[in-house]
Amino acid sequence: MAYRVDASPALALALLAVSLAGIRAQGAAPEDPDHYVQEVWSREPYDERPGPELQPSSTPLPEGTEEKEREPRPRDPGPPKRATKPKKAPRREKLAAEAPPSGKNSNRKGRRSKSPEKAASDDHVPMAHEDVRESCPPLGLETLKITDFQLHASTTKRYGLGAHRGRLNIQAGINENDFYDGAWCAGRNDLHQWIEVDARRLTRFTGVITQGRNSLWLSDWVTSYKVMVSNDSHTWVTVKNGSGDMIFEGNSEKEIPVLNELPVPMVARYIRINPQSWFDNGNICMRMEILGCPLPDPNNYYHRRNEMTTTDDLDFKHHNYKEMRQLMKIVNEMCPNITRIYNIGKSHQGLKLYAVEISDHPGEHEVGEPEFHYIAGAHGNEVLGRELLLLLLQFLCQEYLARNSRIVWLVEETRIHILPSLNPDGYEKAYEGGSELGGWSLGRWTHDGIDINNNFPDLNTLLWEAEDRQNVPRKVPNHYIAIPEWFLFENATVAMETRAVIAWMEKIPFVLGGNLQGGELVVAYPYDMVRSQWKTQEHSPTPDDHVFRWLAYSYASTHRLMTDARRRVCHTEDFQKEEGTVNGASWHTVAGSLNDFSYLHTNCFELSIYVGCDKYPHESQLPEEWENNRESLIVFMEQVHRGIKGMVRDLHGKGIPNAIISVEGVNHDIRTASNGDYWRLLNPGEYVVTAKAEGFTTSSKNCMVGYDMGATQCDFTLSKTNLARIREIMEKFGKQPVSLPTRRLKLRGRKRRQRG
């Protein structure tokens, strides 16, 4: 469901400031005191910007802007580009290239192209020379927008290496020799092999990106190739370099993507890659992406059926660090009464980890109001989650101003925290590579090489070993398990970002949280670590397994694609048997995950939400990805209001902090916050709930959880025990209460001395 917002034009104009300021200031120091200064933006209506039909989204510049401002920002000095050999592509780019390639996050606008009618009549005639630098987005091999039926090949080694596996960044299965291998591989190694894409409509092709085979054991990649285009898949025209066929330089290893731009764009329906050479002792294997702008065709039913539009006026672009901060500032200025910007710490390189709080009373914990958080960017190259959270910030502000009753209720009844970029250092690396040339892992880790996703203390082992020794709850409780001392040492291998998150979660009584990741379409719930030793996959449920299953399904079922049985699997795993959800340990074991740490050390129920097959989609795909995830993002936040909530007070009405709330039959407790309030996520049903605190009597009652939205109120009043009263009275008069066991020991000692 798309919402129209009365205040959106004003916010849209304000958001343009982000893009313009970012163009001028991308290279500025991260702590520039003037980073919130807004520049003049164009008054051009947001909905009149050029759409992504013939070129990727780009921010329009004000009239009179110098041409040099349209150029992308210079990159850090890198290795010089290799000289072009005769009959090779005039432009070949890797990660160290000095300018963003076609189809990347370039801020420059594309040059004017021919009219659609003229272009469509040109068949596969090359476009005019002035169109050479026009940016076109990927067709969608990596995002699965291109279906398996649109990919064809001359021969294949076997089904698991068929043309449908020739997608950029596709990952092989564990065995590599099953149905899910890591590339298209030809059945023979000769010059007559090819792989082709049917765009199903006339398309202006502008470039090709290639990789080798994803494999731990084999080295297979194509070192050079020809490109051909066709309108009927029978008559083919080879891209020329003067009078001869152009030979494009391919890969020099198997993982780093390599872009080759066509010397001039070619208009056709089909495009074919014809390998000319490959790695010695290897095979013809490749993964690829095609850059192209589909031409308008109102009569094409297939195109209309698959078109995705959005009515939300949001800033659909990739934001670097400074642009992200400026966007937060603009949202804060638009909705100052419900937003607050703060930071939870710093990255290894000193970038602040900014979060935005959304609440009707920002800056304070309201008694009885649950706390929720979204985190993204733990892996810096998984960019889609970061942009979705920035879009969510804008959306919540817009809808609150428009008095959308659903959003108003959510904001006024929940304290929401959004941390869009947990690993900004890694993101900056991925941003340099771009959405297609970054590869699968560039920017994944922190600057000091740590994977934040499994950098938290392993509390699972402490709990399970204690349970095996039957020491629970005498020595190790079933909740609030303490962090091991070694983990707190300064020389421990713990990222600064990890320490910041731990301190954040210990300070705020979060009830529910989701960390957005990328590269798959599934919601993973704890435990993430297998319980049995020497196993890599094993279903390892928590005591709250039914609650976690519901939470995961609430997101997956409202996503446009996660539970669609017809959709193609991203890489190797099919999660349809559990409706787009999976127990983390049954997928792959991870020791020290954020999900497990949150559950065992705090009250927070945390899940990992994998929001897309493509970790770093082109910005032209962001409107569609927003539509895919918008409803899910809201529904998941609403789940924080399921279960029971209440206060634990003493006889004087004062809240009791750290009181333990137990649910009969569930071997996992929670504790009250500093004001004595608590929230316990539960599925509908009737539960026996017990509240206990040191120095107080225990109290139990039946609490019913219904199906309607809203937690059931379940309060407790505890009276002090007799011993606690005695201690209180004695302390009031400056004396200590008598300890009967100690008194008996003293009397025995006195009798022994008298006998002696």
N, C-alpha and C positions, 0 to 999 in steps of 0.2 A: 504494500500500500504506500503510495507516495503522498506526501503532505504538501499543500501549498501554503506559503508563509507570506503574510502581509509585509513583514519587516525584511524579507529576503533581499530586495534590491539594494537597500542601504548596506546590509552586511556584505552583499556581493561586491559593491563598490569598494567597501573597506578592505575586502580580501585582496582586491587587485593591488593594494599597496604592498602586500607581502611579496608578490612576484616582482614588482618593479624595484622594491628595495633590495630583494635578493640578487637581482641582476647586477646591481651596482656594488653590492657589499658581500658577495659570497666569500671573498678571500679575507674578510676583515678578522681581526682578533676576536676570539670567542667571548671575551669579557669587555668588549667595547662599551663604554658607558652610554653611548648614543645609539645603541642598537634598537631602541624602541621608537626612534624618530621616524615619523611617517613622511613619505614623499608624495608629490602631487600625482594623482592617478587619473586615468582617462575617464570621462563621463559617459563613455559608450556603454549602453545597456548590456548587462551580463549575458542575456539570452541572445544577443546579436553577435557574439563572438564567433569566429570561424569554428565550425564543428570538426570532428575527427574524420569526416568523410573522405577528404582528399589529402589531409595532412594531419599530423598529430596536434593535440591541443597545445597552444602556445598563448602566452599572455600578450594582448595588444598593447603597444606602446603609445604614449601620447603623441599628438601631432608635433612635428618639429624635433622629435628625438633623433639624435645623430645616428648614422648608420653603424658606427662602431659600437653603440650600445646594444645593437641587435646581435652582436657576435657573442659566442659562449665565452665564459671566463677562462683565462689561461690556466693550465694545469701545472702541477709541480714538474720541474725538469725531470725528464726520464731518458731512457736510452734512445738514441736517434733511430728513426725508422730505417729499415733496411732499404737499400736502393732497389728501384724497380728494374727487373730484367726485361729485355725485349719481349714483346708479345705477352706481357703480364699485365694484370690489372693495375691501373694507375694509382690505386689507393688501397692499401692493405693496413688494417689496424689491429693492434692487440691492446693489452691493458695499459701499456706505457705510451699510447698515442697522445698527441698534444691537443687534440680538439675532439669534441664529442662526435661520434659517427652519425650517419643518417639513421633516423629512427630512435635516437637516444633522447636524453632530457635536454636537448638544446633549447635555449631561450630565443634563438633567432627565428624569425618567421620564414616560412617557405616562400620562394619566389612565385610570382603569378604563373599559373599554368593555363593550358588551353581550356576552352570551354568543354564541358562533359560531352556535348553533342559532337564536337570536332574530334575529341580524343577517341570516342567510341567508334568513329568511322575510320580511324587510322589503322585498324586491326593491330598487328604487332609491329607497326612501323615505329622506329625509334622516335622519341620526343625531341623537341627542339633543344638546342644546347643550353639555353637559359634555364632549363628545368633540372639540370644535372644535380644541383644541391638541394632539391626539394626533399624534405624529410617525409618518409612514409613509415608507418608503424609495422610491427610484425603481423603476418597473416594470422598467426595463432597456432603454430605447431606445438609450442611449449604449453600454451594455455588450454589446449585441446579444443579450441574453437574450430580448427581444421580436424575433421573426423578421420577415422581410420580408412573410410571408404574413399577419401580424397587423396590417398597416398598410394602410389603404385611403383613397382620396380621391375627391372628386366629379369632378374633372378634373385633368389634368396638362398642362403645357406640352410636355413630351416625356419620353421614358423616363429620361434622365439627371436629370430633375427630378421623378421620381415620388415617391409616398408613402414608398417605402422609403428615400429620401434625407432625409426629414424628421426626422432624429435629432439630438439635442443635440450640439453641437461637431463634427459631421461636417465633414470638410475636402474642398474641391473639388480636382479634378485640375488639372494645369498649364494645360490648354486651356479648362477650364470648360464647354465646349460638347460634351463627349463623354458617355460613359455614367456618368461620375462627377462630377456637379455638386454644389453645396453647399447644397441645401435641397430641400424640396417646393415647387413653384410651380404654382399653379392655371392651368388653360388659359384661363380668363376672369377678368376683374376685376369681380366682382359679389358681392352679398350672399348668394348661394346656394352659395358654395364651402365645402368642409369637408375636414378630414382627421380620421380616427378610428383608434382603437386597440382591437383585440379582445383583452381580457385572458384570454380562454378559460376564465374561471371568475369567480364572484362576487368582487368586489373593493371594498374601501372606498376610494374615491378622495378624496384630501384636497387636491391642488394641481396646478398646471400651471406648467411653466417653459418659456419661449420665447426664441428668438433669431431674428435675421434671416438672410438668405442669406450664406453664406461666399463672397465674391467680391472680387477685386482691382479690378474695373471697374464693377460695378453696385451700386446702392443699393436693395435690396428688403427691406422688413420690414413686419410687421403691427403697427398701432398700437392696435387694440382688437379684442376678440373675445367671443363668447358660448361657453358650455360646456353641452353636452347629454349626457345619459346614457341608456342603453337596456339592456334585457335580451335583445332579439331583433333588434336592428338595424333594426327597422321603426317601432316606437313610441318616440318620443324625448321626454324631459322636460328642459326648459331650467332651468338653475340660476337661481333667482329672487332678487330683492332686494326683499323685501316682496311687493307685488302684481305687479311688473313683472319682465321679464327682466334679469338682471344683465349689465352690460357691463364686462368686465375690461380694464384698461389694459395695453397690450402694450409694445412696444419703442420706444425713441427713437433707436436706432442698431442696427447689424447684429450686433455681436459680444457685447456684455455681456448675460448671461442675466438674465431678469426672472421672479421668482416671484410667482404669485398663488395664495393659498390660497382654497379654497372656504369660503363662510361657515359651512357645516356639511358634514361628510363625506357622500358619496353612495354608496350600495351598488348596484352594477350590474355588468354584464359588459363593456359597450362605453362608451367615452367619445369625444365628438366635439368638435372645435374649429371654430367657425364665425366666420371673420374678418368684422369689421364696418367696419374702416377700415384704410388702409395708407398708406405714405409717398407723398407727392405725387410724381408722375412715375415712381413705382416700380410694382411688381407685388405680387400676393399671394404671398409666399414666406415660409416659416418652417421653423425647426428646433425640436424640442420634447422635453421629458421629462415624464412623468406620475408623480406621487407617489401611491402606493396600497398598501394592505395586502391581499394576497390572503386570502380567507377559507378556513378548512380545508374540504377536500372529499376525504375518503378514497376516494371512488368515482371520482375524476377520474384516469384512467390517464395522461393527458398530464402532469399535475402530478407524479405519482409518478415517472414516467420521467425527468423533468428535475430532480428534487430532488437537491440536493447537500448532503451532511453530512460532518462530519469527526469523528474520535474523538480528535484531539489536543487536549489541554486547554491552550490557549494564550490569550494576551491579544489577542483580535480586536477592536481598536479603533484609532483614529487617535491618535497620541501627539504632543503638542507638544514643544518643546525640553526643558522641565524634566521632563516625563513620560518622554521618551526616556532622559535621563540616569538617572532613578530606576530605570527598567526595567533598564538596564545594571548598575546597582549591585545590584539584587536577583539578577540572574543571576550576577553575580560572587560574591555571598554564598552562593548555592546551590551553585556549583561553583568554590570558591576555588582548587583545585589545578590547574585547567586554563584559567582565564580571567584576563585582565589588562586593565584599562581605561587608556587613555592618549589623548593628543590630539596631532595632527600640526601644529597651528597654530590660527589664529583667522580668523574671517570678517571682512568689512569692518566690521561693527557690533560686533565683539569677542566673538562667540559661539565657544566652542572647538569645534574639529572633532574630536569624540570617535570613537575606534576601539576595538574589542574584539579582543584576541588570544585565540585558542583553541588550546591546545597542551598536551602533557603536561609541558613545561618552559617555561611562559610567561615572557617577558622575555629569552630568549636564543636565538640561532641555533644549532641543533644541526647539527654537521657531517654531511652526507649527507641531511639532511631538507629537502625542498623547501618554499618559501614561496608561499602563495596569498593572493589578496585578492578581496573583493567591495566594490564602491563603488556607492552609490546617491545620488540627489538632486542630481546636478550641475545639473539643471533643478529648481528648488525646487518646482514645481507637479506634478512627476511623482512622486506620493506612493506609488503602489503598490510600487515597488521598495524604498523606505524601510521600509515596513511588512513586506514580505516578509523583509528582512534582520533586522528585530527579531524576527519570528517564528522565523527560522532560529536566532538566538542561543538563544532559549528551547528550541527543539527539540533542538539539539545538547547542551545542558546536561541536559535531561530524559533523553535517550536514553543519554548517557554514564553517568548515575547508574543507569539501568536495565540497564546492561551490554549494550546492543545491540552485538553483535560488529562489525557493519559500521561503526557510528559510533565505537566504541572504537578500531578499527584506523585510521580516518581521522584521529582526533584525535591518536593517538600517533605516527603516521607523517607528519604534515603540520603545518606551522605556518600557521594560518589567521588572517587579519586581515579584520575586517568594519568598514567605514566607512559607516554607514547614511545620513548626511546631510552631503554635501559642500557644500551651499548652504543652510544653515539660515536665512539672512536671507530668501531667496526663499520657503522653505517657510512662514515665519511670515506672509508676505503671502497666500499661497495658503490657508493655514489660516483666515485672517480671512474670506475669501470663502466657504469651505466647498466641499464635494465637488461641488455642482452649480452654485453661483453664481460660482465662480472663473473660469469661461471657459476658453479654450484656452491663454492665455499669462500670466495673472496669476501672478507669482512665478517665472517661468521664469528670469529673469536674476538676477545678483547685485545687491546694493544699489546698486552703482555702475554698473549697466546692462551688465554683461559676460556673454556666453554662455560658460560654462566649457567647454562641449563642443568649441568650436573656438578656444580661447584658448591652446593650447600652441604652441611654436615649430614653424614649418614646416621640417622637416628633409627632407621628400620632395624639394623643389626642389633643395636642396644636393646630395643624392645623385644625382638624375637629371641635373643639369647636369654633374656630375663624370663620370658614366658616358658622357654624350654627348661629353665632351672626352677620354674614355679616361684619366682621371686616377685611377681606382680600381684598386687600393687605395693607390696611391702617395701621394696627397694627401688623399683622403677615403675612409675605410674603409667597408666595407659594413655596419657595425654601430657602436654607441657613437659615433654622430655627435655632435660637440660642439654645444652650444647657442650660437647667435650672440651676440656681445657686446651688441648693442643690446637684446636681450631681457632682459638682466640689469640694465639701467639702472633706476633708481628711478622715473623718469618714463615708463617704457614702459607701454603700455596692457595691463597684465597684472594679473589679479585676485589678491588676497591668497590666495584659496583655491587658485588655480592654482599659485602659487609653493609653497604648502604641500605639494601633491601631488607636485610635482617633487622637492622635498627628501626627501619620504617614499620615493619610488621610487628615488632615488639612494642612500639609506641602506640599504634592505632589498633583498636579491637575489631579488626576486619572479620566479617562473617562469611563472605563469599568473594571469590576472585577468579578471574580468568586471565591467563597469559596467552597472547596471540602469537602463533608461530606460522611457518609457511612450508611449502613443499609437498603438502598433502591436503586432503579434504576429509577431516575426521576430528572428533572430540575425544581426547584421551583422559581417563580418570584414574586416580590412584588405586592401588599402589603402582609406582613405576618401577619398583625393584622386585625381582623374583625372591621368593623366600627360600627356595631350595638352592643349595650350593651347586656350582658347576653347570647351572642351566642358564640359557640366554633368553628363553621364552617360557613363561609359565603364568597361568592365571593366578593372580595374587590379590584377592579382594580385601578391602578394609572392612571393619565392623559396620560401616555405613554404606556398604556396597549398593543397596537399593536406592539410597538417597543420591549417591553419585551417578548411578545409571539414569535416574530421572533428570538430574541437572544436565548431564551430557545430552540426553535426548531432547531436552527443551531447546537447546541450541541447534542440534542437527536437524530436527524435524521442521524447524521454521526457516532453515536455510534453503535457498532455491535449488541446490544441487546435491547436498550431502546424502539425502535419502532417496535420490532418484535412481532406481534400479537400472535405468537405461544408460546411465552415464558411464563413460570409460574410466577405468582405474587410472590414477595419476602415474604410478610407476610399476609397482609389483603387488601391492596389497589391495584386496577387495574387502571393504569394511561393511558391505551390505548385510551380512548375516546378523550384525548387531545394529542395524539401522543407522549407520554412519557414526557409531561410537566404538570405543575399544578400551579394554583395561590395559593400561600402559605396559605392565610387565608381560602381558601375553603378546604384545607387539614386539618390543625389544626392551631388555632390562636397562635401567638407568639408576645408578647409585647416587644419592645426594641430589635428587631433583627438587625443584621448588614445590611441586605438588605434595610430595611426601613430607618435606620439611614443614610446610604450612600446616598440614593435618596433625603432625605429631608434636609440633612446638608451639602452635598457636590455636586459636579457635577457628581459623579460617579454612573453609573447604575450597581448595584450589583445583582447577582443571586446565589442561592445555588444549587450546582451540587452534587447529590447523586450518587456516582460512583459504588456502588456494594451492593448486598444483604448482603454479609459477611463483617462486619466492619474490621475484622482483618484476612484476608485470609492467609493461609500457604504460605510460600515464593515460593513453587513450583508452585503456581497459578499466581505469579506476571507476568511471560511472557504473559500468556493469557489475564490477566487484562490490561496489557500495550497495547496489540493488540486491545482490546475492546475500549480503550479510546484515543489512540494516535491521530488519525485523528480528533476526536472531540476537543481535547485540542488545536490543531493548528487552526482548523476552527473557534473556539470561539475567539481566539486571533485576528484573521483577521477581526472580526466584528467591532473592534474599528475603522476601516477605513470606516464605512458606515455613511452616513448622510452629514452634512455640516461642514466646518471648515473655519477659516479665522482670520483676524486681525481687531481690532478696534483701529484706530489711531486718533490723533488730526491733525490739519492743518499743523503742523510741522513734521508729520510723526512719532511722538512718540506714543508708545503703551499706551492705557488707561486701567489700571487695574480695576477689579470689575465692568466693564460695564455689564449691564444686557442684555442678548439675549433672546428675546421672539419669540415664534412661534404662529401665529394666529391659534386659535382653540385648542391649547394645554395649559392647565392651569398649566404649570410648566416651570419655567425659569432656565437658567444657568448663570454663570458669567465668565468673561474673567480672565485669569491667570495674574500673576504679569507683564508679558511682553505685555499684551494686546491680546494674542492669545486665541482662543476658539475652542471647538469641540462640536458639537451637534448631537447626534445619532438620525437618522430619517430613516423611511422606504422610499422606492422610491416614488416620487410624487413631486408636485409643492407646495411650501410653501411661505407665506408672513412672512418675518423675520424682526424683529425690534431690533435695538441696541440703548440703552439709557444709559447715565451716568450722575451723578450729576454735574451740571455746564455746560452741553453740550446740544446742540439741539438733538432731536430724529431723527433717520434715518431709513427708511424702504425700502426693496427691495424684489423682487421675486427671490427665489433660487430654482433651480431644482435639485432633487436627482435622479440619474439614477440607473440602475440595475447592472452596472459594479462595480467591486471592486475599492475603492478609494473615499474619501469624496470630495464633490463639494466645490470649493473655493468660499467663500462669504464674501468679505471684506467690512468694513465700515469706512468712514472718518467723524468725528463729529467736528462741529465748536462750539466754546464756546457761551453761551447765552450772551445777552447784560449785564445782571446783573453780570455775571461772569467776563466779561471784565472790568466793572467798579471796581469791587472788586480788580482785578489784578492791575489796574492802581493805585488805592488809596493805596494799600499795598506797591506798589513800591516806593511811596513817603512818606511812614510812616503814612498814614492817614487811617481811616476806612470809608467805604462807608456809605452814609446816608440811614437810614432805614425810608422810608416814613411813615409807620404806627406809629413808635415811635415818629417821628417828629410831627405828628398830635396830639398825646397824650400830648406832651410837650406844644404845642400851646394852647390846651384846658385848661391845668392846669394854664398856665400863664394868660389866660383871666379870669378864675375864681378868681385868686388872685387879679387881677386888679379891678374886680367888688366888691370884698369884702373890 
